[in-house]
Amino acid sequence: MLIQTKYLGDTEISTDKIITFQSGLPGFEDEHQFVLLNIPDNVVFQILQSVQSAALAFFVVNPYLLFDEYSVELNEHAIQALNINNEQDVVVLAVMTLKDPFSKSTVNLKAPIIINQTNQSGKQYILNDDTYSLRAKIPQHKIESRVK
């Protein structure tokens, strides 16, 4: 399937890679289908691209690559909503806010994207405590060590 993307132009995707967000994402409740795209020559960041709207895309990162102490405990409702049977099926991503210069960019650790990669279902999961920030600074030394 060929889709238009915000950052990578026309891109061919496999329909089995489409992630369904039953409730959409907060602020984008009408958008239900997204795909995770790799960025050429970048092993740290990815793009969560809407299948329907080319202009809707988010840079995301696996927060465990950047924050050693990061931890998410899903409640029973989220586990059931995503039909999670095995912890290894879960992918956790954090939405980034890119700034210029890049060193001022941030990551939303308070509301990670949770994906069950077995059934390709997803949900933004809002943590109900103040342990993590909506705008956590990206540790630059972690980025530098991953791209060398």
C-alpha positions as CSV (number, residue, x, y, z in Angstrom):
1,M,0.0,0.0,0.0
2,L,1.4,3.4,-0.9
3,I,0.8,6.3,1.5
4,Q,1.9,9.9,1.6
5,T,4.0,10.8,4.6
6,K,5.0,14.1,6.1
7,Y,8.8,13.5,6.2
8,L,9.5,10.6,3.8
9,G,7.3,11.4,0.8
10,D,5.4,8.6,-0.8
11,T,6.2,5.4,1.0
12,E,5.2,1.8,0.4
13,I,4.0,0.0,3.5
14,S,2.7,-3.4,4.2
15,T,-0.9,-3.4,5.5
16,D,0.1,-5.8,8.3
17,K,2.3,-3.1,9.8
18,I,-0.7,-0.7,10.3
19,I,-1.2,-0.1,14.0
20,T,-4.9,0.6,15.0
21,F,-5.6,3.0,17.8
22,Q,-9.3,2.3,18.6
23,S,-9.8,5.7,20.3
24,G,-7.3,7.6,18.2
25,L,-4.7,9.7,20.0
26,P,-5.5,12.5,22.4
27,G,-6.3,15.5,20.2
28,F,-6.6,13.3,17.1
29,E,-9.5,11.1,18.0
30,D,-10.5,10.7,14.3
31,E,-7.2,9.2,13.4
32,H,-7.1,5.5,14.0
33,Q,-4.5,4.0,11.7
34,F,-0.8,4.7,12.0
35,V,2.4,3.1,10.8
36,L,5.8,3.1,12.4
37,L,8.5,4.2,9.9
38,N,12.2,3.9,10.2
39,I,14.3,7.0,9.4
40,P,17.1,6.3,6.9
41,D,20.5,6.4,8.6
42,N,19.0,6.8,12.1
43,V,18.8,3.9,14.6
44,V,17.4,5.9,17.5
45,F,14.3,7.7,16.3
46,Q,11.3,6.6,14.3
47,I,8.2,8.3,12.8
48,L,4.6,7.4,13.9
49,Q,2.8,8.4,10.7
50,S,-1.0,8.6,10.2
51,V,-2.1,6.4,7.3
52,Q,-5.0,8.7,6.5
53,S,-3.4,12.2,6.9
54,A,0.0,12.8,5.4
55,A,0.5,15.9,7.6
56,L,0.1,14.0,10.8
57,A,3.3,12.4,12.0
58,F,5.2,12.2,15.3
59,F,8.8,11.6,15.9
60,V,9.1,8.9,18.6
61,V,11.8,7.1,20.5
62,N,12.1,4.0,22.7
63,P,12.4,5.8,26.1
64,Y,14.5,2.9,27.5
65,L,17.3,3.8,25.1
66,L,17.5,7.3,26.7
67,F,16.4,7.0,30.3
68,D,17.8,4.1,32.3
69,E,15.3,4.4,35.2
70,Y,12.2,4.7,33.0
71,S,9.4,2.3,33.9
72,V,5.8,1.9,32.9
73,E,3.3,-0.3,34.7
74,L,0.1,-0.8,32.7
75,N,-3.2,-1.1,34.5
76,E,-5.6,-4.0,33.9
77,H,-7.8,-1.8,31.7
78,A,-4.9,-1.0,29.3
79,I,-3.8,-4.6,29.2
80,Q,-7.3,-5.8,28.3
81,A,-7.9,-2.9,25.8
82,L,-4.7,-3.9,23.9
83,N,-5.3,-7.6,24.4
84,I,-1.7,-8.0,25.9
85,N,-0.9,-11.6,26.8
86,N,2.9,-11.4,26.9
87,E,5.2,-8.6,28.1
88,Q,7.5,-9.3,25.1
89,D,4.7,-8.2,22.8
90,V,4.7,-4.7,24.1
91,V,6.5,-1.8,22.5
92,V,6.8,1.5,24.4
93,L,7.5,4.7,22.6
94,A,7.7,8.3,23.7
95,V,6.6,11.2,21.5
96,M,9.3,13.8,20.9
97,T,9.1,17.6,20.5
98,L,11.9,18.6,18.2
99,K,13.5,22.0,18.6
100,D,16.3,24.0,17.1
101,P,18.9,23.4,18.3
102,F,18.3,19.7,18.8
103,S,19.7,19.8,22.3
104,K,16.6,21.7,23.4
105,S,14.3,18.9,22.1
106,T,12.2,17.0,24.7
107,V,10.4,13.7,25.2
108,N,7.0,13.1,26.6
109,L,7.6,10.4,29.3
110,K,4.2,11.1,31.0
111,A,2.1,9.7,28.2
112,P,3.9,6.9,26.3
113,I,2.5,5.2,23.2
114,I,1.9,1.5,24.0
115,I,1.8,-0.9,21.1
116,N,0.9,-4.6,21.2
117,Q,3.0,-5.8,18.2
118,T,1.3,-9.1,18.1
119,N,-2.1,-7.7,17.1
120,Q,-0.9,-4.2,16.0
121,S,-3.1,-2.3,18.4
122,G,-2.0,0.9,20.1
123,K,-3.0,3.3,22.8
124,Q,-1.5,6.4,24.4
125,Y,-1.2,5.6,28.0
126,I,-1.3,8.6,30.4
127,L,0.5,8.0,33.7
128,N,-1.4,9.2,36.7
129,D,1.6,10.3,38.8
130,D,4.2,13.0,38.6
131,T,7.2,10.7,38.3
132,Y,7.8,11.6,34.7
133,S,7.6,14.9,32.7
134,L,5.7,15.8,29.6
135,R,8.9,17.6,28.5
136,A,11.9,15.6,29.6
137,K,15.2,16.9,28.2
138,I,16.9,14.3,26.0
139,P,20.2,13.2,27.5
140,Q,22.7,14.2,24.7
141,H,25.3,11.7,25.8
142,K,22.8,8.9,25.2
143,I,22.2,10.1,21.6
144,E,25.9,10.5,20.9
145,S,26.7,7.0,22.2
146,R,24.0,5.4,20.0
147,V,24.9,7.2,16.7
148,K,28.7,6.6,16.7
